[in-house]
Amino acid sequence: MRTVLRALAAGIVAAVVLASGAWATDQPSGKFDPAAYFAGKTIRIIVGFRAGGGTDIQARHFAAQWGDFIPGKPRVTVSNITPDIAATNLLYESKPDGLTLELTASSYVVEQFIDAQAKFNVAEMRIIGSHNGSSSILMVNKDFPYKTLRENVGGKTVMRIGAIRPDSGFAMRIAAMSQWLDVPVKFVSGVNGTSQALIGLERNDIDGYLAGGGGGPWYSLPFIRPGWLKDGTVRAWGNLGPSDIKIGPNAELPPPDVPYVTDLLKDAEQKKLYDVFAEVDAGYGKIFMAPPGTPDPVIDALRQSYVALLANKDFRAKLEEIMGEPVNVTLGDKIEPNLRALVRQYGQSAKQYEGWIDWAKARF
């Protein structure tokens, strides 16, 4: 697998170099010189979650080494701006110079439509790349009585799930699951990000946790909380993600034997609506975004350095340890048109999703 990934990464680097031009030191005057541009500067990575969670840990791993792979060797720092909507608003309004980036935990297509505080348009964002999808496994603590989603259908025990607001994409997915499969839930407000959710599970303040938008606690838990899955402190309960994202083994256990929501839905239209929504909300687990209008030569230099960094054996091995799964690179030139399409698809069905927000609000 790693040999394949190295070959893929090398191919992507070559493709980017061919597309944007190798950055030679003797370029003619007037052409973009990334070494001269980035030298002596600081690139700021915004993270919309508190320190210690999965997204923050990944961002800091990138910040520690990315500068060595960017021409001019700029300094790279991390800033935690919460809540996540505020972080993406800040990115959207930032100067389009490639010096302000955000590592997001989803595409934020859903938030663009439903969150009154969202002041951004995802279709305009510049994308460096994504290095993993979303497993979207909902985890429960050891005391929750239903082993999996399948056994929970029609159940009576209410699952308490940490959430920050009812109009977030993952709260809406939980609301649809609850409504259509008769699974009683109640949201516990104010729980934002992996670090707070894990504390809530440990203290039995909440019963379940689903990473918002993207992210994969199934893969990262063996490293964030070693032994929790293996000894049953928490367990996989159900998959609320797109049906085409398959789940593999993690560092402690084989693939979880839990159903997708779409496995249990009987109505064809419900299956379609849920799968499209899940793809919009969780198709990309971690994305590096830049502000709208960031020039192509700057974006190309950042994409090239991003892939070169991910192709580095030591860096990739540590990142895979943090995530608990192989790096899966998708560059921004592929993601940008996909996000524009997802914005259109969501817009076409937006009214049908509005009821999910009301369902979630009633359970806060």
N, C-alpha and C positions, 0 to 999 in steps of 0.2 A: 504493500500500500504506500509506504513512504517513498519507494523508488518511483512509483507512478506519480506521486505528488511532486517529487523533485523534477521529474520530466515535464509535468504540466506547468509548474512554476517557471521553469526555464523557457518553455515555449511562450508563456505569457510575457515574460520579460522581453524576449526577442520581438514579439508582435508589437509591444508598446514602443520599443526602440525604433522599429521600422516605421511605425505610424507617426511618431513625433520627432524622429531624428535623433541620432546619438549626440549627446551634449559634448562636443569637442572644445578644447581650450582655445583653439584658433578659429572660432566661428567668426564670420564676417561681421563687421559693425552693424548694429540694428537688429540682429537676431537675438532671441532670448538666451541668456546665459544663466542657467539655474544656479551654478556655483556662486556667481557674483550676486545674484538676486537673494539667495538665502543666507549667505555668509553674514555672521554677526547678528542674526535675527533670532527671535523666539517664536516657535509655533506653540499655540495654546490648544490643548484638547479639552473640550467641555464634556463633562459627564453629568447627566441629569439625575444622579442618584448619590446617596451618601457614600463616604469612604468605607471600603471593606466588602462591598457587594461584588457580584460577578463582573458586571460591566466596568466598575471602577478598577478592579484588579487587572483586568485585561488592558485597560487604558494605560495604567501605570507601567505595565510590562512593555507596551509599545513605546511609551515616553522614554524609558530607560535606554533604548537602543536605536530607535528610528532615526534620530539625528545623524548617526554614523552612516546611514545609507542614503541620506538626502544630500545632493551636491551642496557644498558650502558648509555642511555640518552644523545646521542651526541647533539651538537649544530647544528641547521639547518639554513642555510642562503640562500638568493636569489641573483643571479647576472643577470642583463639584458645585453645580448650580441646581438647586432643587426648588420646586418640583421639575419634572422632566420637560413639561410644556414650556416653562420659563427658559430652560436651557436651549430648546430648539428655537424659541422666539429670539433669543439673544444671537444665536448663530445666523438666523435669517436676516437680522439687521446689521450683522457685522460687515466690516470692510471686506470686499471680495478680493483679497490679496493672497489667499492661501496660508495665512498665518493664524487663522482661527478655524478649527475643525471641531466636529462633535462625533463622539462614538455613541451611537444610539442603540437602543435595545429593540427597535422595531422600525418600520418605515414611517410611522406617524401619519399614514393616510387617513385612518379612522379619526384620529384626534383633530385633524384639519377640518373635518366636516362637523364634528359634534361638540368640540370643546370651545366654549365662547372665549376662552383666554388664548386660543391658538391664533397667532398673527402671521402664520407662514403658509406657503403653498409648496407642498412636497414636489409637485411637478416641475418647480423651478430650481430645486436644489441641485448642486453639483455633487457627484458621488465619486469618492476615491475607490471604494470597493467594500466587499463583504467577505468575511472569512468563516462564517458558519451560519446555518439556518436555525430554526427553532424546533426543539423537541416537543415543547408544549405539553409536557407530562405534568399533570396535577398530582402533587405529592400530599399525602395525609400522614398524621402522626399515628403512633402505635395504638392509641386508645379509640380511634374512630372505628365503629363496629362493622362497616361494610368493606369487604376486602377490595373490591373493584367497582367501577361505575356500573358494570353489568348487574351486580348484586344490589346496587343502590337504587336502581330504577323502581319507583313506587315506594321507596322506603319512607320511614317516619322520622328518623333522627336527622335533625337539621345540621348541615355542615357549616361551620363558621370559617369564612375565608377572608384573609386580609386583603384590603383594597384601599386605594386612596380616594377614588371617586367613582360614581356609577356610570359615567359616560366614557370611561376608558375602554379601549378595545377588548382587553381581556375580561373585564367585568361584563361586557356585552356578550362575549362568548359563553361565559358562565351562566348568564341570564337565559340565553337561548337553550343551553343544555338543561337548565333547571326547568324551564317552561315546557319544553317539548318532550323531555324524558321523565318528568315528574320526579325530580330530585330536589328535595328542599334545601335551600341555602340561605345563609344570612351573612352579609358583609360586615366586617369589622373595619371601620374607617381609620385612616391614618397610617396604615402599614404600607410603606413604600420601599420597594427594593428587597433584594435577597437578604441582606444582613438583618433587617427588622423582622422579616418573615420567619427566618430561622430561629430568632429569639422567641417569637410568638409561638412557634411549634414546640420549642423546648419547654416553654412555660405552660403549655396547654391553654394559651390565650386564644389560639385559633386551631382549627382542625385540619385545614388544607391550605396549600400554597401553589399558585400557578405564576410563573414568571410573566410579567406584563409584556405583551407584544412578542418579543423574542427571548432568547436565552434558554439555557438548558440545565436546570438543576439536576436532572437525572445524570448528566455527565459530570457536572462540576462538584456535586456533593461529596464524592469520595475524596476530594482534595480539600474542600472547604471544611467539611465535617467528616473526617475519616471514621469509618465504622458505622455511621448512622444507618445507612441502607443495609449493610451486611448483618447488623444485629437487630434490625427491625424498628429502630427508633422512629424512622419514617419509612414509608413505602410508596411505590408508584400505584396510582389508583385509576387513572384514565388519561386518554390522549385527546386534548382539545385543539390539536393543530390540524393543518391541511392533511388530507388522507394520503397524499403522495410523498410525504416526508416520513421515511421509514426509520425506526429506532433500533440502534444496535446495542451491543453490550457496553457497559461502562467498566471502570477499573475494578469494581468489586463484584458485579453480578452480570448474568446473561441478559439478553433483551427482555424487557418486562412483558408479562403476559396480561396486558390490559387492552380494552377496546378503544377504538376511536369513537367519538360522538357519532360520526356518520355511519359507523357499523350498526348502530342501534336505532337510528332513525328509519322509519318505515315510509314516510312520505317523500316522494322524489323531489318535489319542489323544496322541501325543507333541507334535504341533503345538498341540493345545489346552492341554496342561499347560504347555508352554513359553511360549505367548503370555499366558496368565493370569499366570504368574509374572513375566514381563517387564513386564507392565502394573503389577503390584503393586510391583515394585522400581524401575521407571524411568519410570512414567507422568508423574510430576511431577519436573522437573529441578531446580528451585529453589523452595523454599517458605519463607515466613516463618511460623513457628509461635510461639504464646504458651502459657503454662502452662494446664492444665485449670482451669476455674473462673473464668477471667478474665471479668469482667462484660460483657454485651452492649454497653452504652453505650461502654465503653473500646475494645472490639474494633471497633465501628462507626466510632469516631473514627479509629482507626488504619487501617482499611480505606479510609475516605474520603481520608485524607492519602496513603496508598500509591498510590491510583489518580490522585489529583491530581499527585503527583510524577511518575508514569510518563507522564502526559499532557503534562508540561512538555517542550517541544521540545528544549531543549539537554540536559537530563538524559537524555531517552530516546535521543537521538542518540549520546551518549557510552556509554550502557549497551549499545546495539546494536553499537557499535564493539567494546566489551569482549567481548560474547557472539559477535559476528559474525553475528547473525541478528535478525529483527524481534522486538520485544517482543510477547508473547502473554499477555494478562492473564486469569487466572481467579481470581475472588474466593473467599474462604474459605467463604462461605455455600453455594457449589457444591461445594467440595473436601471440607468436613467430612463430609457424607453419603456422598460417594464413598469416602473413607478408611474409614468404618465398614463399607461394603459390601466393600471390598478385604480388610479384616481378616477378615470372615466367609468370603470366597472362599478366602483363603489357608488359613484354619483347616480348611476342608473337604478340602483336598488336602495338608495338611501332611505326613502320613506318606509320601506319594508323593515328596515333595521331600527327605526325610531322606537318601535314598541319594546325592543329589548332594553332600551335605556330606562323607560318607565318601569319595566319589570325589575331592573336592578335598583332603581331609586326606592322602590317599595320595600327593599330588603336591606337598606342601610339603617 
